[in-house]
Amino acid sequence: MSQIQIIFLLFLLALLIYFVTYIKKRPAALLFLVGRSAAGLSFIYAFNLFCSAREIVTNISINPLTTCISAVLGLPGILLAYAIRLQGFL
């Protein structure tokens, strides 16, 4: 295992510990994250449906990564994912 992978795993572990302690302190925060995630995923679905009707390929799908992005960053995170994809397309 390389040094970068170890650092990345430690970062993910620290982030997981932070979220677990945050949820323990405020259980309503879990519903907030689930709500933001659902809103972001419904936006992805609606936008992809809108683009597919016009024969535009977006290549942003509903998967665990976009679920995490929408849960943590919300709608601006989803828009950022589309912007990054658009920049890669240009």
PDB file of N, CA, C and O in Angstrom, chain B, residues numbered from 101:
ATOM      1  N   MET B 101       0.844  -1.165   0.000  1.00  0.00           N
ATOM      2  CA  MET B 101       0.000   0.000   0.000  1.00  0.00           C
ATOM      3  C   MET B 101       0.897   1.238   0.000  1.00  0.00           C
ATOM      4  O   MET B 101       1.838   1.332   0.789  1.00  0.00           O
ATOM      5  N   SER B 102       0.603   2.170  -0.876  1.00  0.00           N
ATOM      6  CA  SER B 102       1.455   3.342  -0.996  1.00  0.00           C
ATOM      7  C   SER B 102       1.140   4.356   0.102  1.00  0.00           C
ATOM      8  O   SER B 102       0.141   4.246   0.813  1.00  0.00           O
ATOM      9  N   GLN B 103       2.007   5.328   0.213  1.00  0.00           N
ATOM     10  CA  GLN B 103       1.861   6.347   1.241  1.00  0.00           C
ATOM     11  C   GLN B 103       0.620   7.209   0.994  1.00  0.00           C
ATOM     12  O   GLN B 103      -0.039   7.617   1.951  1.00  0.00           O
ATOM     13  N   ILE B 104       0.298   7.485  -0.234  1.00  0.00           N
ATOM     14  CA  ILE B 104      -0.873   8.289  -0.565  1.00  0.00           C
ATOM     15  C   ILE B 104      -2.151   7.541  -0.191  1.00  0.00           C
ATOM     16  O   ILE B 104      -3.096   8.152   0.309  1.00  0.00           O
ATOM     17  N   GLN B 105      -2.196   6.245  -0.422  1.00  0.00           N
ATOM     18  CA  GLN B 105      -3.363   5.450  -0.053  1.00  0.00           C
ATOM     19  C   GLN B 105      -3.555   5.420   1.458  1.00  0.00           C
ATOM     20  O   GLN B 105      -4.686   5.480   1.940  1.00  0.00           O
ATOM     21  N   ILE B 106      -2.474   5.329   2.200  1.00  0.00           N
ATOM     22  CA  ILE B 106      -2.565   5.325   3.660  1.00  0.00           C
ATOM     23  C   ILE B 106      -3.090   6.665   4.163  1.00  0.00           C
ATOM     24  O   ILE B 106      -3.938   6.703   5.054  1.00  0.00           O
ATOM     25  N   ILE B 107      -2.595   7.752   3.604  1.00  0.00           N
ATOM     26  CA  ILE B 107      -3.061   9.085   3.990  1.00  0.00           C
ATOM     27  C   ILE B 107      -4.533   9.244   3.648  1.00  0.00           C
ATOM     28  O   ILE B 107      -5.298   9.802   4.435  1.00  0.00           O
ATOM     29  N   PHE B 108      -4.931   8.764   2.494  1.00  0.00           N
ATOM     30  CA  PHE B 108      -6.336   8.853   2.084  1.00  0.00           C
ATOM     31  C   PHE B 108      -7.234   8.042   3.025  1.00  0.00           C
ATOM     32  O   PHE B 108      -8.305   8.509   3.410  1.00  0.00           O
ATOM     33  N   LEU B 109      -6.807   6.841   3.392  1.00  0.00           N
ATOM     34  CA  LEU B 109      -7.585   6.015   4.312  1.00  0.00           C
ATOM     35  C   LEU B 109      -7.682   6.658   5.694  1.00  0.00           C
ATOM     36  O   LEU B 109      -8.737   6.605   6.326  1.00  0.00           O
ATOM     37  N   LEU B 110      -6.600   7.258   6.167  1.00  0.00           N
ATOM     38  CA  LEU B 110      -6.650   7.954   7.451  1.00  0.00           C
ATOM     39  C   LEU B 110      -7.587   9.157   7.396  1.00  0.00           C
ATOM     40  O   LEU B 110      -8.293   9.441   8.364  1.00  0.00           O
ATOM     41  N   PHE B 111      -7.596   9.852   6.282  1.00  0.00           N
ATOM     42  CA  PHE B 111      -8.514  10.977   6.099  1.00  0.00           C
ATOM     43  C   PHE B 111      -9.964  10.497   6.131  1.00  0.00           C
ATOM     44  O   PHE B 111     -10.807  11.109   6.786  1.00  0.00           O
ATOM     45  N   LEU B 112     -10.252   9.410   5.429  1.00  0.00           N
ATOM     46  CA  LEU B 112     -11.611   8.868   5.430  1.00  0.00           C
ATOM     47  C   LEU B 112     -12.024   8.390   6.813  1.00  0.00           C
ATOM     48  O   LEU B 112     -13.176   8.566   7.210  1.00  0.00           O
ATOM     49  N   LEU B 113     -11.103   7.790   7.547  1.00  0.00           N
ATOM     50  CA  LEU B 113     -11.400   7.343   8.899  1.00  0.00           C
ATOM     51  C   LEU B 113     -11.691   8.524   9.818  1.00  0.00           C
ATOM     52  O   LEU B 113     -12.633   8.474  10.610  1.00  0.00           O
ATOM     53  N   ALA B 114     -10.897   9.580   9.723  1.00  0.00           N
ATOM     54  CA  ALA B 114     -11.143  10.767  10.534  1.00  0.00           C
ATOM     55  C   ALA B 114     -12.478  11.406  10.175  1.00  0.00           C
ATOM     56  O   ALA B 114     -13.200  11.867  11.060  1.00  0.00           O
ATOM     57  N   LEU B 115     -12.811  11.440   8.902  1.00  0.00           N
ATOM     58  CA  LEU B 115     -14.090  11.994   8.468  1.00  0.00           C
ATOM     59  C   LEU B 115     -15.251  11.147   8.980  1.00  0.00           C
ATOM     60  O   LEU B 115     -16.274  11.690   9.396  1.00  0.00           O
ATOM     61  N   LEU B 116     -15.106   9.848   8.955  1.00  0.00           N
ATOM     62  CA  LEU B 116     -16.140   8.946   9.468  1.00  0.00           C
ATOM     63  C   LEU B 116     -16.342   9.140  10.968  1.00  0.00           C
ATOM     64  O   LEU B 116     -17.479   9.185  11.438  1.00  0.00           O
ATOM     65  N   ILE B 117     -15.260   9.256  11.716  1.00  0.00           N
ATOM     66  CA  ILE B 117     -15.357   9.484  13.159  1.00  0.00           C
ATOM     67  C   ILE B 117     -16.037  10.817  13.442  1.00  0.00           C
ATOM     68  O   ILE B 117     -16.858  10.920  14.354  1.00  0.00           O
ATOM     69  N   TYR B 118     -15.697  11.829  12.667  1.00  0.00           N
ATOM     70  CA  TYR B 118     -16.338  13.134  12.841  1.00  0.00           C
ATOM     71  C   TYR B 118     -17.841  13.043  12.608  1.00  0.00           C
ATOM     72  O   TYR B 118     -18.619  13.577  13.399  1.00  0.00           O
ATOM     73  N   PHE B 119     -18.262  12.380  11.542  1.00  0.00           N
ATOM     74  CA  PHE B 119     -19.690  12.274  11.249  1.00  0.00           C
ATOM     75  C   PHE B 119     -20.427  11.452  12.299  1.00  0.00           C
ATOM     76  O   PHE B 119     -21.559  11.784  12.650  1.00  0.00           O
ATOM     77  N   VAL B 120     -19.814  10.392  12.805  1.00  0.00           N
ATOM     78  CA  VAL B 120     -20.459   9.573  13.826  1.00  0.00           C
ATOM     79  C   VAL B 120     -20.657  10.384  15.102  1.00  0.00           C
ATOM     80  O   VAL B 120     -21.730  10.327  15.702  1.00  0.00           O
ATOM     81  N   THR B 121     -19.655  11.130  15.523  1.00  0.00           N
ATOM     82  CA  THR B 121     -19.814  11.943  16.728  1.00  0.00           C
ATOM     83  C   THR B 121     -20.807  13.076  16.505  1.00  0.00           C
ATOM     84  O   THR B 121     -21.542  13.445  17.421  1.00  0.00           O
ATOM     85  N   TYR B 122     -20.835  13.624  15.311  1.00  0.00           N
ATOM     86  CA  TYR B 122     -21.793  14.682  14.996  1.00  0.00           C
ATOM     87  C   TYR B 122     -23.222  14.158  15.028  1.00  0.00           C
ATOM     88  O   TYR B 122     -24.118  14.836  15.531  1.00  0.00           O
ATOM     89  N   ILE B 123     -23.444  12.970  14.503  1.00  0.00           N
ATOM     90  CA  ILE B 123     -24.775  12.370  14.501  1.00  0.00           C
ATOM     91  C   ILE B 123     -25.195  12.003  15.927  1.00  0.00           C
ATOM     92  O   ILE B 123     -26.372  12.120  16.268  1.00  0.00           O
ATOM     93  N   LYS B 124     -24.246  11.561  16.766  1.00  0.00           N
ATOM     94  CA  LYS B 124     -24.581  11.247  18.149  1.00  0.00           C
ATOM     95  C   LYS B 124     -25.029  12.493  18.914  1.00  0.00           C
ATOM     96  O   LYS B 124     -25.941  12.430  19.737  1.00  0.00           O
ATOM     97  N   LYS B 125     -24.382  13.620  18.635  1.00  0.00           N
ATOM     98  CA  LYS B 125     -24.736  14.855  19.331  1.00  0.00           C
ATOM     99  C   LYS B 125     -26.073  15.412  18.849  1.00  0.00           C
ATOM    100  O   LYS B 125     -26.862  15.923  19.644  1.00  0.00           O
ATOM    101  N   ARG B 126     -26.320  15.313  17.571  1.00  0.00           N
ATOM    102  CA  ARG B 126     -27.540  15.856  16.977  1.00  0.00           C
ATOM    103  C   ARG B 126     -28.148  14.824  16.039  1.00  0.00           C
ATOM    104  O   ARG B 126     -27.807  14.802  14.857  1.00  0.00           O
ATOM    105  N   PRO B 127     -29.042  13.964  16.536  1.00  0.00           N
ATOM    106  CA  PRO B 127     -29.633  12.918  15.685  1.00  0.00           C
ATOM    107  C   PRO B 127     -30.458  13.489  14.531  1.00  0.00           C
ATOM    108  O   PRO B 127     -30.619  12.821  13.510  1.00  0.00           O
ATOM    109  N   ALA B 128     -30.977  14.694  14.666  1.00  0.00           N
ATOM    110  CA  ALA B 128     -31.754  15.290  13.581  1.00  0.00           C
ATOM    111  C   ALA B 128     -30.876  15.598  12.370  1.00  0.00           C
ATOM    112  O   ALA B 128     -31.377  15.767  11.258  1.00  0.00           O
ATOM    113  N   ALA B 129     -29.578  15.667  12.590  1.00  0.00           N
ATOM    114  CA  ALA B 129     -28.661  15.938  11.483  1.00  0.00           C
ATOM    115  C   ALA B 129     -28.669  14.802  10.469  1.00  0.00           C
ATOM    116  O   ALA B 129     -28.418  15.025   9.285  1.00  0.00           O
ATOM    117  N   LEU B 130     -28.955  13.586  10.924  1.00  0.00           N
ATOM    118  CA  LEU B 130     -29.030  12.449  10.000  1.00  0.00           C
ATOM    119  C   LEU B 130     -30.174  12.636   9.011  1.00  0.00           C
ATOM    120  O   LEU B 130     -30.023  12.364   7.820  1.00  0.00           O
ATOM    121  N   LEU B 131     -31.319  13.102   9.510  1.00  0.00           N
ATOM    122  CA  LEU B 131     -32.443  13.371   8.614  1.00  0.00           C
ATOM    123  C   LEU B 131     -32.119  14.509   7.654  1.00  0.00           C
ATOM    124  O   LEU B 131     -32.548  14.496   6.500  1.00  0.00           O
ATOM    125  N   PHE B 132     -31.370  15.482   8.128  1.00  0.00           N
ATOM    126  CA  PHE B 132     -30.961  16.585   7.271  1.00  0.00           C
ATOM    127  C   PHE B 132     -30.076  16.089   6.130  1.00  0.00           C
ATOM    128  O   PHE B 132     -30.250  16.499   4.983  1.00  0.00           O
ATOM    129  N   LEU B 133     -29.120  15.201   6.447  1.00  0.00           N
ATOM    130  CA  LEU B 133     -28.249  14.644   5.410  1.00  0.00           C
ATOM    131  C   LEU B 133     -29.031  13.785   4.427  1.00  0.00           C
ATOM    132  O   LEU B 133     -28.789  13.834   3.221  1.00  0.00           O
ATOM    133  N   VAL B 134     -29.963  13.002   4.942  1.00  0.00           N
ATOM    134  CA  VAL B 134     -30.777  12.155   4.064  1.00  0.00           C
ATOM    135  C   VAL B 134     -31.654  13.018   3.162  1.00  0.00           C
ATOM    136  O   VAL B 134     -31.833  12.706   1.985  1.00  0.00           O
ATOM    137  N   GLY B 135     -32.195  14.095   3.706  1.00  0.00           N
ATOM    138  CA  GLY B 135     -33.020  15.003   2.903  1.00  0.00           C
ATOM    139  C   GLY B 135     -32.230  15.696   1.813  1.00  0.00           C
ATOM    140  O   GLY B 135     -32.694  15.805   0.678  1.00  0.00           O
ATOM    141  N   ARG B 136     -31.015  16.176   2.157  1.00  0.00           N
ATOM    142  CA  ARG B 136     -30.181  16.806   1.135  1.00  0.00           C
ATOM    143  C   ARG B 136     -29.764  15.808   0.071  1.00  0.00           C
ATOM    144  O   ARG B 136     -29.691  16.142  -1.112  1.00  0.00           O
ATOM    145  N   SER B 137     -29.493  14.592   0.492  1.00  0.00           N
ATOM    146  CA  SER B 137     -29.116  13.558  -0.465  1.00  0.00           C
ATOM    147  C   SER B 137     -30.272  13.256  -1.418  1.00  0.00           C
ATOM    148  O   SER B 137     -30.070  13.144  -2.627  1.00  0.00           O
ATOM    149  N   ALA B 138     -31.463  13.128  -0.882  1.00  0.00           N
ATOM    150  CA  ALA B 138     -32.632  12.854  -1.725  1.00  0.00           C
ATOM    151  C   ALA B 138     -32.903  14.007  -2.681  1.00  0.00           C
ATOM    152  O   ALA B 138     -33.257  13.779  -3.838  1.00  0.00           O
ATOM    153  N   ALA B 139     -32.743  15.229  -2.220  1.00  0.00           N
ATOM    154  CA  ALA B 139     -32.955  16.386  -3.096  1.00  0.00           C
ATOM    155  C   ALA B 139     -31.921  16.421  -4.219  1.00  0.00           C
ATOM    156  O   ALA B 139     -32.257  16.711  -5.367  1.00  0.00           O
ATOM    157  N   GLY B 140     -30.673  16.129  -3.891  1.00  0.00           N
ATOM    158  CA  GLY B 140     -29.625  16.125  -4.909  1.00  0.00           C
ATOM    159  C   GLY B 140     -29.819  15.025  -5.937  1.00  0.00           C
ATOM    160  O   GLY B 140     -29.625  15.243  -7.133  1.00  0.00           O
ATOM    161  N   LEU B 141     -30.204  13.834  -5.467  1.00  0.00           N
ATOM    162  CA  LEU B 141     -30.407  12.725  -6.393  1.00  0.00           C
ATOM    163  C   LEU B 141     -31.633  12.946  -7.274  1.00  0.00           C
ATOM    164  O   LEU B 141     -31.639  12.554  -8.440  1.00  0.00           O
ATOM    165  N   SER B 142     -32.666  13.571  -6.723  1.00  0.00           N
ATOM    166  CA  SER B 142     -33.833  13.872  -7.560  1.00  0.00           C
ATOM    167  C   SER B 142     -33.494  14.940  -8.596  1.00  0.00           C
ATOM    168  O   SER B 142     -34.027  14.918  -9.705  1.00  0.00           O
ATOM    169  N   PHE B 143     -32.605  15.880  -8.241  1.00  0.00           N
ATOM    170  CA  PHE B 143     -32.161  16.863  -9.225  1.00  0.00           C
ATOM    171  C   PHE B 143     -31.375  16.188 -10.346  1.00  0.00           C
ATOM    172  O   PHE B 143     -31.562  16.509 -11.520  1.00  0.00           O
ATOM    173  N   ILE B 144     -30.496  15.254  -9.986  1.00  0.00           N
ATOM    174  CA  ILE B 144     -29.725  14.533 -11.001  1.00  0.00           C
ATOM    175  C   ILE B 144     -30.665  13.781 -11.933  1.00  0.00           C
ATOM    176  O   ILE B 144     -30.503  13.824 -13.153  1.00  0.00           O
ATOM    177  N   TYR B 145     -31.646  13.094 -11.360  1.00  0.00           N
ATOM    178  CA  TYR B 145     -32.592  12.332 -12.172  1.00  0.00           C
ATOM    179  C   TYR B 145     -33.373  13.252 -13.114  1.00  0.00           C
ATOM    180  O   TYR B 145     -33.506  12.958 -14.301  1.00  0.00           O
ATOM    181  N   ALA B 146     -33.886  14.361 -12.586  1.00  0.00           N
ATOM    182  CA  ALA B 146     -34.690  15.279 -13.408  1.00  0.00           C
ATOM    183  C   ALA B 146     -33.837  15.939 -14.491  1.00  0.00           C
ATOM    184  O   ALA B 146     -34.279  16.084 -15.631  1.00  0.00           O
ATOM    185  N   PHE B 147     -32.616  16.338 -14.133  1.00  0.00           N
ATOM    186  CA  PHE B 147     -31.759  16.996 -15.118  1.00  0.00           C
ATOM    187  C   PHE B 147     -31.328  16.023 -16.209  1.00  0.00           C
ATOM    188  O   PHE B 147     -31.281  16.391 -17.383  1.00  0.00           O
ATOM    189  N   ASN B 148     -31.010  14.776 -15.829  1.00  0.00           N
ATOM    190  CA  ASN B 148     -30.653  13.780 -16.836  1.00  0.00           C
ATOM    191  C   ASN B 148     -31.837  13.443 -17.730  1.00  0.00           C
ATOM    192  O   ASN B 148     -31.660  13.202 -18.924  1.00  0.00           O
ATOM    193  N   LEU B 149     -33.040  13.421 -17.169  1.00  0.00           N
ATOM    194  CA  LEU B 149     -34.246  13.187 -17.957  1.00  0.00           C
ATOM    195  C   LEU B 149     -34.464  14.334 -18.945  1.00  0.00           C
ATOM    196  O   LEU B 149     -34.806  14.111 -20.106  1.00  0.00           O
ATOM    197  N   PHE B 150     -34.262  15.558 -18.468  1.00  0.00           N
ATOM    198  CA  PHE B 150     -34.389  16.748 -19.321  1.00  0.00           C
ATOM    199  C   PHE B 150     -33.363  16.718 -20.449  1.00  0.00           C
ATOM    200  O   PHE B 150     -33.692  17.015 -21.597  1.00  0.00           O
ATOM    201  N   CYS B 151     -32.123  16.360 -20.127  1.00  0.00           N
ATOM    202  CA  CYS B 151     -31.071  16.333 -21.147  1.00  0.00           C
ATOM    203  C   CYS B 151     -31.256  15.173 -22.126  1.00  0.00           C
ATOM    204  O   CYS B 151     -30.977  15.323 -23.315  1.00  0.00           O
ATOM    205  N   SER B 152     -31.720  14.029 -21.646  1.00  0.00           N
ATOM    206  CA  SER B 152     -31.903  12.899 -22.555  1.00  0.00           C
ATOM    207  C   SER B 152     -33.045  13.148 -23.540  1.00  0.00           C
ATOM    208  O   SER B 152     -33.038  12.609 -24.647  1.00  0.00           O
ATOM    209  N   ALA B 153     -34.018  13.955 -23.145  1.00  0.00           N
ATOM    210  CA  ALA B 153     -35.099  14.304 -24.077  1.00  0.00           C
ATOM    211  C   ALA B 153     -34.562  15.152 -25.217  1.00  0.00           C
ATOM    212  O   ALA B 153     -35.124  15.150 -26.312  1.00  0.00           O
ATOM    213  N   ARG B 154     -33.487  15.871 -24.971  1.00  0.00           N
ATOM    214  CA  ARG B 154     -32.864  16.711 -25.996  1.00  0.00           C
ATOM    215  C   ARG B 154     -31.617  16.066 -26.588  1.00  0.00           C
ATOM    216  O   ARG B 154     -30.846  16.715 -27.295  1.00  0.00           O
ATOM    217  N   GLU B 155     -31.425  14.777 -26.291  1.00  0.00           N
ATOM    218  CA  GLU B 155     -30.305  13.965 -26.797  1.00  0.00           C
ATOM    219  C   GLU B 155     -28.947  14.531 -26.402  1.00  0.00           C
ATOM    220  O   GLU B 155     -28.021  14.573 -27.213  1.00  0.00           O
ATOM    221  N   ILE B 156     -28.837  14.966 -25.151  1.00  0.00           N
ATOM    222  CA  ILE B 156     -27.577  15.450 -24.594  1.00  0.00           C
ATOM    223  C   ILE B 156     -27.119  14.427 -23.564  1.00  0.00           C
ATOM    224  O   ILE B 156     -27.886  14.047 -22.679  1.00  0.00           O
ATOM    225  N   VAL B 157     -25.878  13.984 -23.675  1.00  0.00           N
ATOM    226  CA  VAL B 157     -25.326  12.997 -22.748  1.00  0.00           C
ATOM    227  C   VAL B 157     -24.588  13.734 -21.638  1.00  0.00           C
ATOM    228  O   VAL B 157     -23.677  14.515 -21.914  1.00  0.00           O
ATOM    229  N   THR B 158     -24.973  13.492 -20.375  1.00  0.00           N
ATOM    230  CA  THR B 158     -24.344  14.194 -19.254  1.00  0.00           C
ATOM    231  C   THR B 158     -23.286  13.354 -18.550  1.00  0.00           C
ATOM    232  O   THR B 158     -22.336  13.910 -17.999  1.00  0.00           O
ATOM    233  N   ASN B 159     -23.423  12.047 -18.552  1.00  0.00           N
ATOM    234  CA  ASN B 159     -22.494  11.110 -17.910  1.00  0.00           C
ATOM    235  C   ASN B 159     -22.385  11.308 -16.401  1.00  0.00           C
ATOM    236  O   ASN B 159     -21.401  10.870 -15.805  1.00  0.00           O
ATOM    237  N   ILE B 160     -23.346  11.943 -15.773  1.00  0.00           N
ATOM    238  CA  ILE B 160     -23.434  11.999 -14.317  1.00  0.00           C
ATOM    239  C   ILE B 160     -24.593  11.092 -13.942  1.00  0.00           C
ATOM    240  O   ILE B 160     -25.743  11.366 -14.285  1.00  0.00           O
ATOM    241  N   SER B 161     -24.288  10.016 -13.241  1.00  0.00           N
ATOM    242  CA  SER B 161     -25.337   9.050 -12.906  1.00  0.00           C
ATOM    243  C   SER B 161     -25.539   9.018 -11.392  1.00  0.00           C
ATOM    244  O   SER B 161     -24.780   9.614 -10.628  1.00  0.00           O
ATOM    245  N   ILE B 162     -26.570   8.317 -10.995  1.00  0.00           N
ATOM    246  CA  ILE B 162     -26.848   8.157  -9.572  1.00  0.00           C
ATOM    247  C   ILE B 162     -26.051   6.953  -9.085  1.00  0.00           C
ATOM    248  O   ILE B 162     -26.329   5.818  -9.471  1.00  0.00           O
ATOM    249  N   ASN B 163     -25.070   7.204  -8.245  1.00  0.00           N
ATOM    250  CA  ASN B 163     -24.215   6.167  -7.695  1.00  0.00           C
ATOM    251  C   ASN B 163     -23.789   6.589  -6.285  1.00  0.00           C
ATOM    252  O   ASN B 163     -24.156   7.680  -5.847  1.00  0.00           O
ATOM    253  N   PRO B 164     -23.031   5.767  -5.564  1.00  0.00           N
ATOM    254  CA  PRO B 164     -22.651   6.140  -4.198  1.00  0.00           C
ATOM    255  C   PRO B 164     -21.837   7.435  -4.110  1.00  0.00           C
ATOM    256  O   PRO B 164     -21.967   8.181  -3.139  1.00  0.00           O
ATOM    257  N   LEU B 165     -21.011   7.704  -5.104  1.00  0.00           N
ATOM    258  CA  LEU B 165     -20.214   8.927  -5.065  1.00  0.00           C
ATOM    259  C   LEU B 165     -21.093  10.169  -5.170  1.00  0.00           C
ATOM    260  O   LEU B 165     -20.919  11.114  -4.400  1.00  0.00           O
ATOM    261  N   THR B 166     -22.023  10.181  -6.100  1.00  0.00           N
ATOM    262  CA  THR B 166     -22.900  11.349  -6.225  1.00  0.00           C
ATOM    263  C   THR B 166     -23.851  11.446  -5.043  1.00  0.00           C
ATOM    264  O   THR B 166     -24.272  12.544  -4.682  1.00  0.00           O
ATOM    265  N   THR B 167     -24.196  10.319  -4.434  1.00  0.00           N
ATOM    266  CA  THR B 167     -25.018  10.353  -3.226  1.00  0.00           C
ATOM    267  C   THR B 167     -24.262  11.029  -2.092  1.00  0.00           C
ATOM    268  O   THR B 167     -24.829  11.851  -1.372  1.00  0.00           O
ATOM    269  N   CYS B 168     -22.994  10.691  -1.927  1.00  0.00           N
ATOM    270  CA  CYS B 168     -22.182  11.329  -0.886  1.00  0.00           C
ATOM    271  C   CYS B 168     -21.967  12.808  -1.177  1.00  0.00           C
ATOM    272  O   CYS B 168     -22.013  13.633  -0.265  1.00  0.00           O
ATOM    273  N   ILE B 169     -21.735  13.148  -2.437  1.00  0.00           N
ATOM    274  CA  ILE B 169     -21.555  14.549  -2.797  1.00  0.00           C
ATOM    275  C   ILE B 169     -22.807  15.343  -2.489  1.00  0.00           C
ATOM    276  O   ILE B 169     -22.724  16.440  -1.937  1.00  0.00           O
ATOM    277  N   SER B 170     -23.965  14.808  -2.837  1.00  0.00           N
ATOM    278  CA  SER B 170     -25.199  15.548  -2.592  1.00  0.00           C
ATOM    279  C   SER B 170     -25.537  15.599  -1.106  1.00  0.00           C
ATOM    280  O   SER B 170     -26.150  16.568  -0.658  1.00  0.00           O
ATOM    281  N   ALA B 171     -25.154  14.585  -0.328  1.00  0.00           N
ATOM    282  CA  ALA B 171     -25.429  14.596   1.111  1.00  0.00           C
ATOM    283  C   ALA B 171     -24.551  15.612   1.830  1.00  0.00           C
ATOM    284  O   ALA B 171     -25.019  16.318   2.723  1.00  0.00           O
ATOM    285  N   VAL B 172     -23.288  15.687   1.447  1.00  0.00           N
ATOM    286  CA  VAL B 172     -22.365  16.574   2.144  1.00  0.00           C
ATOM    287  C   VAL B 172     -22.438  17.999   1.605  1.00  0.00           C
ATOM    288  O   VAL B 172     -22.511  18.947   2.387  1.00  0.00           O
ATOM    289  N   LEU B 173     -22.420  18.163   0.297  1.00  0.00           N
ATOM    290  CA  LEU B 173     -22.363  19.501  -0.291  1.00  0.00           C
ATOM    291  C   LEU B 173     -23.710  20.043  -0.744  1.00  0.00           C
ATOM    292  O   LEU B 173     -23.852  21.247  -0.955  1.00  0.00           O
ATOM    293  N   GLY B 174     -24.693  19.175  -0.896  1.00  0.00           N
ATOM    294  CA  GLY B 174     -26.018  19.617  -1.311  1.00  0.00           C
ATOM    295  C   GLY B 174     -26.089  19.913  -2.800  1.00  0.00           C
ATOM    296  O   GLY B 174     -25.303  19.388  -3.589  1.00  0.00           O
ATOM    297  N   LEU B 175     -27.029  20.749  -3.171  1.00  0.00           N
ATOM    298  CA  LEU B 175     -27.232  21.084  -4.580  1.00  0.00           C
ATOM    299  C   LEU B 175     -26.024  21.791  -5.205  1.00  0.00           C
ATOM    300  O   LEU B 175     -25.715  21.525  -6.366  1.00  0.00           O
ATOM    301  N   PRO B 176     -25.326  22.683  -4.483  1.00  0.00           N
ATOM    302  CA  PRO B 176     -24.112  23.256  -5.085  1.00  0.00           C
ATOM    303  C   PRO B 176     -23.061  22.204  -5.430  1.00  0.00           C
ATOM    304  O   PRO B 176     -22.324  22.370  -6.402  1.00  0.00           O
ATOM    305  N   GLY B 177     -22.979  21.138  -4.661  1.00  0.00           N
ATOM    306  CA  GLY B 177     -22.035  20.062  -4.974  1.00  0.00           C
ATOM    307  C   GLY B 177     -22.398  19.338  -6.250  1.00  0.00           C
ATOM    308  O   GLY B 177     -21.523  18.969  -7.034  1.00  0.00           O
ATOM    309  N   ILE B 178     -23.689  19.133  -6.462  1.00  0.00           N
ATOM    310  CA  ILE B 178     -24.146  18.483  -7.697  1.00  0.00           C
ATOM    311  C   ILE B 178     -23.878  19.387  -8.891  1.00  0.00           C
ATOM    312  O   ILE B 178     -23.431  18.922  -9.940  1.00  0.00           O
ATOM    313  N   LEU B 179     -24.148  20.670  -8.732  1.00  0.00           N
ATOM    314  CA  LEU B 179     -23.848  21.618  -9.817  1.00  0.00           C
ATOM    315  C   LEU B 179     -22.349  21.661 -10.098  1.00  0.00           C
ATOM    316  O   LEU B 179     -21.935  21.809 -11.248  1.00  0.00           O
ATOM    317  N   LEU B 180     -21.539  21.531  -9.054  1.00  0.00           N
ATOM    318  CA  LEU B 180     -20.094  21.475  -9.234  1.00  0.00           C
ATOM    319  C   LEU B 180     -19.686  20.226 -10.009  1.00  0.00           C
ATOM    320  O   LEU B 180     -18.786  20.288 -10.847  1.00  0.00           O
ATOM    321  N   ALA B 181     -20.330  19.102  -9.742  1.00  0.00           N
ATOM    322  CA  ALA B 181     -20.033  17.868 -10.482  1.00  0.00           C
ATOM    323  C   ALA B 181     -20.363  18.034 -11.962  1.00  0.00           C
ATOM    324  O   ALA B 181     -19.606  17.588 -12.825  1.00  0.00           O
ATOM    325  N   TYR B 182     -21.495  18.678 -12.255  1.00  0.00           N
ATOM    326  CA  TYR B 182     -21.838  18.940 -13.652  1.00  0.00           C
ATOM    327  C   TYR B 182     -20.847  19.925 -14.288  1.00  0.00           C
ATOM    328  O   TYR B 182     -20.502  19.782 -15.461  1.00  0.00           O
ATOM    329  N   ALA B 183     -20.393  20.915 -13.527  1.00  0.00           N
ATOM    330  CA  ALA B 183     -19.431  21.882 -14.059  1.00  0.00           C
ATOM    331  C   ALA B 183     -18.091  21.217 -14.350  1.00  0.00           C
ATOM    332  O   ALA B 183     -17.454  21.507 -15.363  1.00  0.00           O
ATOM    333  N   ILE B 184     -17.672  20.335 -13.467  1.00  0.00           N
ATOM    334  CA  ILE B 184     -16.404  19.601 -13.699  1.00  0.00           C
ATOM    335  C   ILE B 184     -16.539  18.725 -14.933  1.00  0.00           C
ATOM    336  O   ILE B 184     -15.620  18.650 -15.749  1.00  0.00           O
ATOM    337  N   ARG B 185     -17.669  18.067 -15.071  1.00  0.00           N
ATOM    338  CA  ARG B 185     -17.896  17.228 -16.262  1.00  0.00           C
ATOM    339  C   ARG B 185     -17.920  18.072 -17.532  1.00  0.00           C
ATOM    340  O   ARG B 185     -17.388  17.663 -18.564  1.00  0.00           O
ATOM    341  N   LEU B 186     -18.536  19.247 -17.456  1.00  0.00           N
ATOM    342  CA  LEU B 186     -18.591  20.128 -18.607  1.00  0.00           C
ATOM    343  C   LEU B 186     -17.206  20.625 -18.995  1.00  0.00           C
ATOM    344  O   LEU B 186     -16.892  20.723 -20.181  1.00  0.00           O
ATOM    345  N   GLN B 187     -16.373  20.942 -18.003  1.00  0.00           N
ATOM    346  CA  GLN B 187     -15.017  21.390 -18.273  1.00  0.00           C
ATOM    347  C   GLN B 187     -14.204  20.270 -18.938  1.00  0.00           C
ATOM    348  O   GLN B 187     -13.411  20.531 -19.843  1.00  0.00           O
ATOM    349  N   GLY B 188     -14.403  19.029 -18.487  1.00  0.00           N
ATOM    350  CA  GLY B 188     -13.715  17.901 -19.121  1.00  0.00           C
ATOM    351  C   GLY B 188     -14.180  17.673 -20.545  1.00  0.00           C
ATOM    352  O   GLY B 188     -13.426  17.171 -21.378  1.00  0.00           O
ATOM    353  N   PHE B 189     -15.416  18.038 -20.823  1.00  0.00           N
ATOM    354  CA  PHE B 189     -15.977  17.879 -22.176  1.00  0.00           C
ATOM    355  C   PHE B 189     -15.403  18.900 -23.133  1.00  0.00           C
ATOM    356  O   PHE B 189     -15.202  18.609 -24.312  1.00  0.00           O
ATOM    357  N   LEU B 190     -15.137  20.100 -22.630  1.00  0.00           N
ATOM    358  CA  LEU B 190     -14.623  21.166 -23.489  1.00  0.00           C
ATOM    359  C   LEU B 190     -13.187  20.921 -23.739  1.00  0.00           C
ATOM    360  O   LEU B 190     -12.542  21.698 -24.444  1.00  0.00           O
TER     361      LEU B 190
END
